[in-house]
Amino acid sequence: MKAKVLLSLILLCVAAPVARAGDAAPTASPAPASCELPAYLLTSESSLPKVAAAVKAGKPLEILVIGSRSTTIPSSENSSYPARMEAILKEKLPPPEVVHVSVEIQSKKTAEETASTFVKLMEAKTPTLVIWQTGTVDAIRASDPDEFRSAVTEGVAALQNAGADVVLMNLQYSPRTETMISAQPFLDNMRVVAQEHGIPLFDRFAIMRQWNDQGQFDLFSPSRGLELAKQVHDCLGRALAQFVFDAARLEPAQQQN
């Protein structure tokens, strides 16, 4: 019961029922000031060679986001961060470039439970890039950190063996539950796995905490509901698109803008 309550609180800021990022993502617009982040949160020493190769060859860029309910927004799938990321990618890549972002919801599943589906999932989807959002459910359930690390390691290996680039995305930050769960062991273990496998880690936790601490968003108050969710998702989508560009080491000539 406690885990269910915590999960509801954590998802309060940006959660929603199951949805999929649509093919017709919304047109990108200039980034609002609330999306500003220090450069170190949007860069990675690890690269995305398969993404870079696909863009250079003019091949379709298929991106699969594997996540939980916090991947979506109620009745507004085109405002979710996967859809916003797709819009930015389409804007930045050359006009003929085909970009498609799909979403696989693994609601209330631990990293181990989610990773067990990867072999069949990759056979069905064959994406160029997989963005795996994980850690929140394990933290809420107080999973053993070592077992969590092993599960993430096995999941990443399965995705890479299937031929995809991988970006790990860690927990979302929520000041309402910061003292209720111990997030740090899971954050640390995801960083270690990313380093061991040479893959980028999108630090969603640090990014959302930065926005909250600097006053861009008030993630403590649930009063703004859908409006706040759309704003946070828009900024996350923009940040993630930039992160993918940087990790793919794309040259300016390979971008439209």
Secondary structure, 3 states (H helix, E strand, C coil): CHHHHHHHHHCCCCCCCCCCCCCCCCCCCCCCHHHCCCHHHHCCCCCCHHHHHHHHCCCCEEEEEEECHHHCCCCCHHHCHHHHHHHHHHHHCCCCCCEEEEEEECCCCCHHHHHCCHHHHHHHHCCCEEEEECCHHHHHCCCCHHHHHHHHHHHHHHHHHCCCEEEEECCCCCCCCCCCCCCHHHHHHHHHHHHHHCCCEECHHHHHHHHHHCCCCCCCCCCCHHHHHHHHHHHHHHHHHHHHHHHCCCCHHHCCC
